[in-house]
Amino acid sequence: MSTPGPEQDVIICRCERVTLGALMRARRDFEVSSGRELKLATRASMGICQGRVCHASLEALYARWFPPGRDVARPRTPARAVPFGVLRALAGEDADE
């Protein structure tokens, strides 16, 4: 095991405030074997941006830590509330009913 250094304080996922050190500890302590498992253990890429900001950094770490072909956490488009009036209009119903 390496000596903790300042690089472990680098924030990888800003939304969930997950540091490189937290990812390294989770990988070691939980014996994760894929990017998906690491994501579930740390919440990395599960914040408001759904991985849009941290995805490239996480992909680089996954490539170093896990064998090729392992499942990889993909960024997801954030969900947004849609007013019922918009849904009714799409369905062809009158919004005033």
OpenMM code with the backbone's topology and positions (N, CA, C; nanometers):
from openmm import Vec3, app, unit

residues = "MET SER THR PRO GLY PRO GLU GLN ASP VAL ILE ILE CYS ARG CYS GLU ARG VAL THR LEU GLY ALA LEU MET ARG ALA ARG ARG ASP PHE GLU VAL SER SER GLY ARG GLU LEU LYS LEU ALA THR ARG ALA SER MET GLY ILE CYS GLN GLY ARG VAL CYS HIS ALA SER LEU GLU ALA LEU TYR ALA ARG TRP PHE PRO PRO GLY ARG ASP VAL ALA ARG PRO ARG THR PRO ALA ARG ALA VAL PRO PHE GLY VAL LEU ARG ALA LEU ALA GLY GLU ASP ALA ASP GLU".split()
positions = [
    Vec3(0.0845, -0.1175, 0.0000),
    Vec3(0.0000, 0.0000, 0.0000),
    Vec3(0.0888, 0.1233, 0.0000),
    Vec3(0.0494, 0.2233, -0.0778),
    Vec3(0.1306, 0.3439, -0.0869),
    Vec3(0.0948, 0.4415, 0.0246),
    Vec3(0.1872, 0.5307, 0.0506),
    Vec3(0.1659, 0.6343, 0.1511),
    Vec3(0.0684, 0.7375, 0.0963),
    Vec3(-0.0325, 0.7775, 0.1766),
    Vec3(-0.1271, 0.8781, 0.1281),
    Vec3(-0.0552, 1.0067, 0.0905),
    Vec3(-0.0906, 1.0619, -0.0209),
    Vec3(-0.0291, 1.1853, -0.0674),
    Vec3(-0.1353, 1.2878, -0.1017),
    Vec3(-0.0938, 1.4065, -0.1390),
    Vec3(-0.1907, 1.5117, -0.1700),
    Vec3(-0.2785, 1.4785, -0.2902),
    Vec3(-0.2307, 1.3908, -0.3800),
    Vec3(-0.3126, 1.3544, -0.4966),
    Vec3(-0.4408, 1.2822, -0.4549),
    Vec3(-0.4411, 1.2201, -0.3386),
    Vec3(-0.5618, 1.1507, -0.2935),
    Vec3(-0.6728, 1.2476, -0.2545),
    Vec3(-0.6391, 1.3743, -0.2354),
    Vec3(-0.7392, 1.4761, -0.2032),
    Vec3(-0.8031, 1.5374, -0.3274),
    Vec3(-0.7566, 1.4974, -0.4442),
    Vec3(-0.8114, 1.5506, -0.5687),
    Vec3(-0.9555, 1.5035, -0.5837),
    Vec3(-1.0455, 1.5986, -0.6054),
    Vec3(-1.1866, 1.5643, -0.6225),
    Vec3(-1.2086, 1.5171, -0.7655),
    Vec3(-1.2588, 1.3958, -0.7791),
    Vec3(-1.2886, 1.3385, -0.9102),
    Vec3(-1.4323, 1.3710, -0.9494),
    Vec3(-1.5253, 1.3512, -0.8570),
    Vec3(-1.6672, 1.3793, -0.8815),
    Vec3(-1.7081, 1.4979, -0.7947),
    Vec3(-1.7268, 1.6120, -0.8580),
    Vec3(-1.7604, 1.7341, -0.7838),
    Vec3(-1.8996, 1.7283, -0.7225),
    Vec3(-1.9954, 1.6747, -0.7956),
    Vec3(-2.1336, 1.6728, -0.7463),
    Vec3(-2.1465, 1.5958, -0.6153),
    Vec3(-2.0780, 1.4819, -0.6060),
    Vec3(-2.0860, 1.3975, -0.4868),
    Vec3(-1.9633, 1.4119, -0.3976),
    Vec3(-1.8693, 1.4996, -0.4371),
    Vec3(-1.7473, 1.5266, -0.3618),
    Vec3(-1.6684, 1.3975, -0.3327),
    Vec3(-1.6504, 1.3172, -0.4353),
    Vec3(-1.5752, 1.1921, -0.4247),
    Vec3(-1.4314, 1.2186, -0.4669),
    Vec3(-1.3387, 1.1891, -0.3785),
    Vec3(-1.1969, 1.2121, -0.4068),
    Vec3(-1.1317, 1.0868, -0.4646),
    Vec3(-1.0127, 1.1060, -0.5195),
    Vec3(-0.9347, 0.9922, -0.5684),
    Vec3(-0.9070, 0.8952, -0.4542),
    Vec3(-0.8753, 0.9490, -0.3368),
    Vec3(-0.8503, 0.8641, -0.2198),
    Vec3(-0.9714, 0.7804, -0.1824),
    Vec3(-1.0904, 0.8392, -0.1897),
    Vec3(-1.2131, 0.7647, -0.1582),
    Vec3(-1.2346, 0.6511, -0.2582),
    Vec3(-1.2057, 0.6778, -0.3843),
    Vec3(-1.2186, 0.5731, -0.4861),
    Vec3(-1.1183, 0.4606, -0.4606),
    Vec3(-0.9957, 0.4984, -0.4262),
    Vec3(-0.8923, 0.3984, -0.3998),
    Vec3(-0.9274, 0.3139, -0.2763),
    Vec3(-0.9775, 0.3787, -0.1718),
    Vec3(-1.0166, 0.3043, -0.0504),
    Vec3(-1.1339, 0.2112, -0.0782),
    Vec3(-1.2319, 0.2589, -0.1529),
    Vec3(-1.3473, 0.1755, -0.1850),
    Vec3(-1.3054, 0.0554, -0.2686),
    Vec3(-1.2169, 0.0787, -0.3626),
    Vec3(-1.1672, -0.0320, -0.4462),
    Vec3(-1.0990, -0.1380, -0.3614),
    Vec3(-1.0211, -0.0935, -0.2642),
    Vec3(-0.9484, -0.1854, -0.1766),
    Vec3(-1.0421, -0.2504, -0.0740),
    Vec3(-1.1192, -0.1688, -0.0011),
    Vec3(-1.1996, -0.2185, 0.1102),
    Vec3(-1.3173, -0.3047, 0.0663),
    Vec3(-1.3809, -0.2682, -0.0452),
    Vec3(-1.4983, -0.3421, -0.0912),
    Vec3(-1.4648, -0.4433, -0.1990),
    Vec3(-1.3378, -0.4481, -0.2386),
    Vec3(-1.2922, -0.5422, -0.3412),
    Vec3(-1.3784, -0.5360, -0.4666),
    Vec3(-1.4035, -0.4153, -0.5137),
    Vec3(-1.4854, -0.3988, -0.6334),
    Vec3(-1.4090, -0.4474, -0.7555),
    Vec3(-1.4832, -0.4979, -0.8534),
    Vec3(-1.4177, -0.5529, -0.9718),
    Vec3(-1.4644, -0.4868, -1.1012),
    Vec3(-1.5405, -0.3775, -1.0902),
    Vec3(-1.5864, -0.3080, -1.2103),
    Vec3(-1.6164, -0.1620, -1.1771),
    Vec3(-1.6272, -0.0828, -1.2827),
    Vec3(-1.6620, 0.0571, -1.2653),
    Vec3(-1.7997, 0.0746, -1.2043),
    Vec3(-1.8922, -0.0113, -1.2419),
    Vec3(-2.0279, -0.0024, -1.1868),
    Vec3(-2.0264, -0.0257, -1.0363),
    Vec3(-1.9537, -0.1259, -0.9910),
    Vec3(-1.9455, -0.1539, -0.8479),
    Vec3(-1.8810, -0.0384, -0.7727),
    Vec3(-1.7789, 0.0217, -0.8326),
    Vec3(-1.7125, 0.1357, -0.7691),
    Vec3(-1.8080, 0.2548, -0.7605),
    Vec3(-1.8857, 0.2752, -0.8650),
    Vec3(-1.9861, 0.3819, -0.8661),
    Vec3(-2.0871, 0.3614, -0.7539),
    Vec3(-2.1350, 0.2400, -0.7384),
    Vec3(-2.2332, 0.2110, -0.6334),
    Vec3(-2.1734, 0.2243, -0.4937),
    Vec3(-2.0453, 0.1929, -0.4801),
    Vec3(-1.9802, 0.2006, -0.3494),
    Vec3(-1.9495, 0.3443, -0.3081),
    Vec3(-1.9304, 0.4346, -0.4054),
    Vec3(-1.8866, 0.5708, -0.3724),
    Vec3(-1.9832, 0.6809, -0.4147),
    Vec3(-2.0800, 0.6501, -0.4986),
    Vec3(-2.1725, 0.7474, -0.5577),
    Vec3(-2.1051, 0.8366, -0.6617),
    Vec3(-1.9841, 0.8033, -0.7032),
    Vec3(-1.9180, 0.8809, -0.8086),
    Vec3(-2.0029, 0.8755, -0.9348),
    Vec3(-2.0245, 0.9898, -0.9952),
    Vec3(-2.1046, 1.0091, -1.1172),
    Vec3(-2.2538, 0.9917, -1.0955),
    Vec3(-2.2992, 0.9975, -0.9700),
    Vec3(-2.4426, 0.9845, -0.9424),
    Vec3(-2.5048, 1.1167, -0.8974),
    Vec3(-2.4310, 1.2255, -0.9116),
    Vec3(-2.4808, 1.3558, -0.8702),
    Vec3(-2.5685, 1.4205, -0.9754),
    Vec3(-2.5883, 1.5496, -0.9612),
    Vec3(-2.6796, 1.6246, -1.0477),
    Vec3(-2.6401, 1.6178, -1.1951),
    Vec3(-2.5104, 1.6094, -1.2257),
    Vec3(-2.4682, 1.6061, -1.3664),
    Vec3(-2.4718, 1.4646, -1.4244),
    Vec3(-2.4924, 1.3640, -1.3392),
    Vec3(-2.4999, 1.2241, -1.3826),
    Vec3(-2.3764, 1.1788, -1.4597),
    Vec3(-2.2585, 1.2279, -1.4181),
    Vec3(-2.1341, 1.1826, -1.4776),
    Vec3(-2.0843, 1.2636, -1.5950),
    Vec3(-2.1549, 1.3665, -1.6335),
    Vec3(-2.1106, 1.4459, -1.7480),
    Vec3(-1.9757, 1.5138, -1.7218),
    Vec3(-1.9494, 1.5547, -1.5981),
    Vec3(-1.8257, 1.6247, -1.5656),
    Vec3(-1.7121, 1.5261, -1.5348),
    Vec3(-1.7401, 1.4229, -1.4582),
    Vec3(-1.6342, 1.3340, -1.4098),
    Vec3(-1.6145, 1.2082, -1.4948),
    Vec3(-1.6958, 1.1895, -1.5940),
    Vec3(-1.6921, 1.0644, -1.6716),
    Vec3(-1.5540, 1.0352, -1.7307),
    Vec3(-1.4900, 1.1337, -1.7903),
    Vec3(-1.3595, 1.1098, -1.8534),
    Vec3(-1.2543, 1.0690, -1.7503),
    Vec3(-1.2556, 1.1337, -1.6349),
    Vec3(-1.1598, 1.0981, -1.5290),
    Vec3(-1.1859, 0.9572, -1.4781),
    Vec3(-1.3126, 0.9237, -1.4585),
    Vec3(-1.3464, 0.7896, -1.4105),
    Vec3(-1.3099, 0.6835, -1.5138),
    Vec3(-1.3350, 0.7119, -1.6406),
    Vec3(-1.2996, 0.6171, -1.7469),
    Vec3(-1.1496, 0.5882, -1.7463),
    Vec3(-1.0691, 0.6911, -1.7269),
    Vec3(-0.9235, 0.6729, -1.7241),
    Vec3(-0.8830, 0.5852, -1.6054),
    Vec3(-0.9454, 0.6066, -1.4903),
    Vec3(-0.9158, 0.5235, -1.3734),
    Vec3(-0.9616, 0.3798, -1.3959),
    Vec3(-1.0811, 0.3629, -1.4502),
    Vec3(-1.1322, 0.2276, -1.4759),
    Vec3(-1.0399, 0.1516, -1.5708),
    Vec3(-0.9884, 0.2203, -1.6713),
    Vec3(-0.8989, 0.1562, -1.7685),
    Vec3(-0.7714, 0.1061, -1.7012),
    Vec3(-0.7259, 0.1772, -1.5994),
    Vec3(-0.6047, 0.1358, -1.5269),
    Vec3(-0.6329, 0.0271, -1.4247),
    Vec3(-0.7502, 0.0314, -1.3634),
    Vec3(-0.7792, -0.0560, -1.2498),
    Vec3(-0.8499, -0.1866, -1.2851),
    Vec3(-0.9269, -0.1881, -1.3915),
    Vec3(-1.0090, -0.3062, -1.4219),
    Vec3(-0.9719, -0.3654, -1.5568),
    Vec3(-0.9906, -0.4971, -1.5722),
    Vec3(-0.9575, -0.5597, -1.7003),
    Vec3(-1.0478, -0.5088, -1.8125),
    Vec3(-0.9991, -0.5113, -1.9351),
    Vec3(-1.0818, -0.4669, -2.0481),
    Vec3(-1.2103, -0.5486, -2.0577),
    Vec3(-1.3150, -0.4833, -2.1014),
    Vec3(-1.4420, -0.5527, -2.1198),
    Vec3(-1.5328, -0.5514, -1.9978),
    Vec3(-1.4850, -0.5001, -1.8845),
    Vec3(-1.5708, -0.4920, -1.7665),
    Vec3(-1.6753, -0.3846, -1.7905),
    Vec3(-1.7920, -0.4016, -1.7256),
    Vec3(-1.8962, -0.3008, -1.7436),
    Vec3(-1.8465, -0.1656, -1.6936),
    Vec3(-1.8857, -0.0622, -1.7636),
    Vec3(-1.8381, 0.0723, -1.7345),
    Vec3(-1.9581, 0.1611, -1.7051),
    Vec3(-1.9445, 0.2465, -1.6059),
    Vec3(-2.0507, 0.3411, -1.5735),
    Vec3(-2.0580, 0.4459, -1.6841),
    Vec3(-2.1739, 0.4657, -1.7400),
    Vec3(-2.1937, 0.5624, -1.8470),
    Vec3(-2.2655, 0.6858, -1.7928),
    Vec3(-2.2346, 0.8036, -1.8482),
    Vec3(-2.3083, 0.9219, -1.8039),
    Vec3(-2.4531, 0.9128, -1.8491),
    Vec3(-2.5423, 0.9703, -1.7687),
    Vec3(-2.6844, 0.9677, -1.8006),
    Vec3(-2.7370, 1.1108, -1.8064),
    Vec3(-2.8354, 1.1310, -1.8897),
    Vec3(-2.8970, 1.2622, -1.8996),
    Vec3(-2.9802, 1.2868, -1.7745),
    Vec3(-2.9616, 1.4025, -1.7094),
    Vec3(-3.0414, 1.4307, -1.5898),
    Vec3(-3.1900, 1.4366, -1.6215),
    Vec3(-3.2706, 1.3839, -1.5317),
    Vec3(-3.4157, 1.3884, -1.5476),
    Vec3(-3.4653, 1.5286, -1.5145),
    Vec3(-3.5734, 1.5678, -1.5757),
    Vec3(-3.6312, 1.6995, -1.5531),
    Vec3(-3.7827, 1.6856, -1.5437),
    Vec3(-3.8433, 1.7583, -1.4529),
    Vec3(-3.9889, 1.7548, -1.4380),
    Vec3(-4.0545, 1.8133, -1.5631),
    Vec3(-4.1635, 1.7489, -1.6058),
    Vec3(-4.2391, 1.7954, -1.7216),
    Vec3(-4.3813, 1.8255, -1.6747),
    Vec3(-4.4325, 1.9467, -1.7004),
    Vec3(-4.5696, 1.9800, -1.6594),
    Vec3(-4.6715, 1.8893, -1.7279),
    Vec3(-4.7806, 1.8591, -1.6569),
    Vec3(-4.8845, 1.7727, -1.7130),
    Vec3(-4.9438, 1.8319, -1.8402),
    Vec3(-4.9532, 1.9651, -1.8489),
    Vec3(-5.0067, 2.0293, -1.9685),
    Vec3(-4.9275, 1.9937, -2.0933),
    Vec3(-4.7973, 1.9836, -2.0789),
    Vec3(-4.7117, 1.9468, -2.1919),
    Vec3(-4.7399, 1.8023, -2.2332),
    Vec3(-4.7552, 1.7146, -2.1345),
    Vec3(-4.7841, 1.5742, -2.1659),
    Vec3(-4.9207, 1.5605, -2.2324),
    Vec3(-5.0195, 1.6366, -2.1832),
    Vec3(-5.1536, 1.6324, -2.2449),
    Vec3(-5.1468, 1.6807, -2.3890),
    Vec3(-5.0713, 1.7869, -2.4127),
    Vec3(-5.0596, 1.8405, -2.5482),
    Vec3(-4.9949, 1.7376, -2.6417),
    Vec3(-4.8968, 1.6666, -2.5911),
    Vec3(-4.8330, 1.5629, -2.6718),
    Vec3(-4.9291, 1.4480, -2.7019),
    Vec3(-5.0200, 1.4222, -2.6088),
    Vec3(-5.1171, 1.3141, -2.6283),
    Vec3(-5.2361, 1.3606, -2.7111),
    Vec3(-5.2427, 1.4925, -2.7418),
    Vec3(-5.3529, 1.5447, -2.8220),
    Vec3(-5.4764, 1.5773, -2.7408),
    Vec3(-5.4661, 1.5843, -2.6104),
    Vec3(-5.5804, 1.6164, -2.5248),
    Vec3(-5.5850, 1.7670, -2.4997),
    Vec3(-5.7028, 1.8163, -2.4678),
    Vec3(-5.7194, 1.9581, -2.4366),
    Vec3(-5.6648, 1.9837, -2.2968),
    Vec3(-5.5775, 2.0804, -2.2818),
    Vec3(-5.5127, 2.1107, -2.1536),
    Vec3(-5.6085, 2.1698, -2.0521),
    Vec3(-5.7256, 2.2203, -2.0938),
    Vec3(-5.8196, 2.2843, -2.0013),
    Vec3(-5.9178, 2.1857, -1.9384),
    Vec3(-5.9195, 2.0615, -1.9802),
    Vec3(-6.0162, 1.9634, -1.9274),
    Vec3(-5.9893, 1.9290, -1.7856),
] * unit.nanometer
topology = app.Topology()
chain = topology.addChain("A")
for resn in residues:
    res = topology.addResidue(resn, chain)
    for name in ("N", "CA", "C"):
        topology.addAtom(name, app.Element.getBySymbol(name[0]), res)
